[in-house]
Amino acid sequence: MKILAYTMAFSVLAAASKAEEEWVSIFDGETLKGWTNSNGGEVKEGGWLAKDGVLYRKAKGGDLYTAKEYADFEFRWEWKISSKGNSGVKYRVTKYGSTNLGPEYQVLDDAHPDGAKSKKRQASSLYDFLAPNDKKKLNPVGEWNSSRVVAKGKHLKHYLNGELVVEIVVGSDCWKEAHKQSKFKSKDNFAHNQSGRIFLQDHNDKVWYRKLEIKEIK
């Protein structure tokens, strides 16, 4: 029995270790390697600073894009925002005319005017589509929050500090109704594409990101 117990325990640990190995860091902690501007070119110096494992938006530098596109994935990261600050993580980003758009995980101090305007624009929301549910627990300004996005097919999920706070299916009745009421209503196929880049939004406010890791779902 002891041998069986040890074998089972080892198998569980091995499986957990393998699952953790599937996560890939997309920020090396010291440089902007793997990140580009909106056109795929070099990031402007002085705006985004990478140091000691933290990516800090210090001054105007433009949105920060992954060089690689992702289809189905889990993406996790930690963030903190300045007082009344605004940022966001957009994913499966693609071109709509001259604009790069995609579903957005809102990164915000909810005291920001956008947060006061609508719960659909508060932290962890699917920006302007779906407000987070009552499980949302946002840490105070200056403290780190843990976030995760799961995008699999048309199924999108947002997590905040370990809790599932947003879940929706692109193209569902819920989605269609939310789309009609959103600022993206003129974009008929908004978010229907199944792959795209991820970008960190420069919204003219100070924001910090760290531990940015992705696991592609095959």
C-alpha positions as CSV (number, residue, x, y, z in Angstrom):
1,M,0.0,0.0,0.0
2,K,2.9,2.4,0.8
3,I,4.4,1.8,-2.6
4,L,1.1,2.5,-4.3
5,A,0.6,5.6,-2.2
6,Y,4.1,6.9,-3.1
7,T,3.5,6.1,-6.8
8,M,0.2,8.0,-6.8
9,A,1.8,10.9,-5.0
10,F,4.7,11.0,-7.5
11,S,2.3,10.8,-10.4
12,V,0.3,13.8,-9.1
13,L,3.4,15.8,-8.5
14,A,4.8,15.0,-11.9
15,A,1.5,16.0,-13.6
16,A,1.4,19.3,-11.7
17,S,5.1,19.9,-12.6
18,K,4.4,19.2,-16.3
19,A,1.3,21.5,-16.2
20,E,3.4,24.3,-14.7
21,E,6.1,23.8,-17.3
22,E,3.6,24.6,-20.0
23,W,3.5,28.2,-18.9
24,V,5.9,30.5,-20.9
25,S,7.0,33.9,-19.7
26,I,6.5,36.6,-22.3
27,F,8.5,39.2,-20.3
28,D,12.1,38.5,-19.3
29,G,12.0,41.0,-16.4
30,E,14.8,43.2,-17.7
31,T,14.2,44.0,-21.4
32,L,11.3,44.6,-23.9
33,K,12.5,41.6,-26.0
34,G,9.4,40.0,-27.7
35,W,7.4,43.2,-27.5
36,T,6.8,45.8,-30.3
37,N,4.8,48.9,-31.1
38,S,1.5,48.7,-33.0
39,N,3.2,48.4,-36.3
40,G,5.6,45.6,-35.2
41,G,8.5,48.0,-34.9
42,E,10.8,48.9,-32.0
43,V,9.2,50.3,-28.8
44,K,9.9,54.0,-28.2
45,E,12.5,54.4,-25.5
46,G,11.6,56.0,-22.1
47,G,7.9,55.2,-22.0
48,W,7.9,51.6,-20.8
49,L,10.7,50.6,-18.5
50,A,11.7,47.0,-17.7
51,K,13.6,46.5,-14.5
52,D,13.8,44.0,-11.6
53,G,11.0,41.8,-13.0
54,V,8.6,44.7,-13.4
55,L,7.3,46.4,-16.6
56,Y,6.4,50.0,-15.7
57,R,4.6,52.6,-17.9
58,K,6.5,55.7,-16.8
59,A,5.8,58.1,-19.6
60,K,4.1,58.2,-23.0
61,G,5.4,55.3,-25.0
62,G,2.4,53.9,-26.9
63,D,0.7,50.6,-26.5
64,L,2.9,47.6,-26.0
65,Y,2.3,44.5,-28.3
66,T,3.5,41.0,-28.2
67,A,5.4,40.1,-31.4
68,K,3.6,36.8,-31.5
69,E,-0.1,36.1,-32.2
70,Y,-2.1,33.7,-30.0
71,A,-5.3,31.8,-30.7
72,D,-6.5,29.7,-27.7
73,F,-4.6,30.4,-24.5
74,E,-4.5,31.1,-20.8
75,F,-2.7,34.3,-19.9
76,R,-1.9,35.3,-16.4
77,W,-0.2,38.3,-14.9
78,E,0.0,40.7,-11.9
79,W,-0.6,44.4,-12.0
80,K,-1.0,47.5,-9.9
81,I,-2.3,50.9,-11.0
82,S,-1.8,54.5,-9.9
83,S,-4.5,56.5,-8.2
84,K,-7.4,57.0,-10.6
85,G,-5.3,55.3,-13.3
86,N,-6.4,53.5,-16.4
87,S,-4.8,50.8,-18.5
88,G,-5.9,47.5,-20.0
89,V,-4.9,44.2,-21.5
90,K,-6.4,43.6,-25.0
91,Y,-6.1,40.2,-26.6
92,R,-6.8,38.5,-30.0
93,V,-6.1,42.0,-31.3
94,T,-6.7,42.6,-35.0
95,K,-7.1,45.5,-37.4
96,Y,-10.4,47.2,-37.8
97,G,-9.8,49.9,-40.4
98,S,-6.9,51.9,-39.0
99,T,-7.5,50.8,-35.4
100,N,-6.2,47.7,-33.5
101,L,-9.0,46.3,-31.4
102,G,-9.8,43.2,-29.4
103,P,-11.6,42.1,-26.2
104,E,-10.2,44.0,-23.3
105,Y,-9.5,43.0,-19.7
106,Q,-9.9,46.4,-18.0
107,V,-7.0,47.4,-15.7
108,L,-8.3,50.3,-13.6
109,D,-8.6,52.1,-10.3
110,D,-12.4,52.0,-10.1
111,A,-12.3,55.6,-8.8
112,H,-11.4,56.6,-12.4
113,P,-14.2,58.4,-14.2
114,D,-14.6,55.4,-16.5
115,G,-15.3,53.2,-13.5
116,A,-17.9,55.7,-12.2
117,K,-19.6,55.8,-15.6
118,S,-20.3,52.1,-15.8
119,K,-19.5,48.8,-14.1
120,K,-18.9,47.5,-17.6
121,R,-15.8,49.7,-17.5
122,Q,-14.5,48.8,-14.1
123,A,-11.4,46.6,-13.3
124,S,-11.6,43.1,-14.6
125,S,-14.6,43.8,-16.8
126,L,-14.8,42.7,-20.4
127,Y,-14.5,46.4,-21.3
128,D,-17.9,48.0,-22.3
129,F,-19.4,44.5,-22.7
130,L,-19.8,42.8,-19.4
131,A,-19.4,43.9,-15.8
132,P,-17.6,41.6,-13.3
133,N,-19.8,39.6,-11.0
134,D,-20.1,39.9,-7.2
135,K,-17.1,37.6,-6.6
136,K,-14.8,40.5,-7.7
137,K,-12.3,41.5,-5.0
138,L,-10.0,44.3,-6.1
139,N,-7.0,45.2,-4.0
140,P,-6.4,48.8,-3.0
141,V,-4.4,51.2,-5.3
142,G,-0.7,50.4,-5.0
143,E,-1.2,46.8,-4.2
144,W,-0.7,43.9,-6.7
145,N,-3.6,42.2,-8.2
146,S,-3.5,38.8,-9.9
147,S,-5.4,38.4,-13.2
148,R,-6.0,35.7,-15.8
149,V,-7.7,35.5,-19.2
150,V,-8.8,32.2,-20.7
151,A,-9.7,32.4,-24.4
152,K,-10.8,29.1,-26.0
153,G,-12.7,29.2,-29.2
154,K,-15.5,31.7,-28.7
155,H,-15.5,31.2,-24.9
156,L,-13.9,34.0,-22.9
157,K,-13.2,34.1,-19.1
158,H,-11.7,36.8,-16.9
159,Y,-10.4,36.0,-13.4
160,L,-9.4,38.5,-10.7
161,N,-7.4,37.4,-7.6
162,G,-8.4,33.8,-8.0
163,E,-12.1,34.4,-8.7
164,L,-14.0,33.9,-12.1
165,V,-15.6,37.3,-12.6
166,V,-16.5,37.4,-16.3
167,E,-17.6,34.6,-18.6
168,I,-19.2,35.0,-22.1
169,V,-19.4,33.3,-25.5
170,V,-18.7,35.5,-28.5
171,G,-21.8,35.4,-30.8
172,S,-24.2,34.3,-28.1
173,D,-27.4,36.2,-27.4
174,C,-25.8,37.8,-24.4
175,W,-22.9,38.9,-26.5
176,K,-25.1,40.3,-29.3
177,E,-27.1,42.4,-26.8
178,A,-23.9,43.7,-25.1
179,H,-22.4,44.5,-28.5
180,K,-25.5,46.6,-29.5
181,Q,-25.0,48.7,-26.4
182,S,-21.2,49.0,-26.6
183,K,-18.9,51.5,-28.2
184,F,-18.0,48.8,-30.7
185,K,-21.5,48.4,-32.1
186,S,-20.4,49.8,-35.5
187,K,-17.8,46.9,-35.7
188,D,-20.0,44.1,-36.9
189,N,-17.5,41.3,-36.4
190,F,-15.8,42.7,-33.3
191,A,-13.9,39.9,-31.5
192,H,-15.0,37.2,-33.9
193,N,-11.5,36.5,-35.0
194,Q,-9.9,33.5,-33.3
195,S,-6.3,34.8,-32.9
196,G,-4.3,38.0,-32.6
197,R,-1.7,39.8,-30.6
198,I,-1.9,40.8,-26.9
199,F,-1.3,44.4,-26.0
200,L,-0.8,46.4,-22.8
201,Q,-2.5,49.7,-23.1
202,D,-0.8,53.1,-22.6
203,H,-3.6,55.3,-21.3
204,N,-1.4,58.1,-20.1
205,D,-1.3,56.8,-16.5
206,K,1.3,55.0,-14.4
207,V,0.8,51.2,-14.3
208,W,3.0,48.3,-13.4
209,Y,2.9,44.7,-14.7
210,R,4.9,41.6,-13.7
211,K,4.9,37.8,-14.0
212,L,3.3,37.8,-17.5
213,E,3.0,34.2,-18.5
214,I,1.0,32.4,-21.2
215,K,0.0,28.8,-21.8
216,E,-1.3,28.0,-25.3
217,I,-4.2,25.6,-25.5
218,K,-3.7,23.1,-28.3
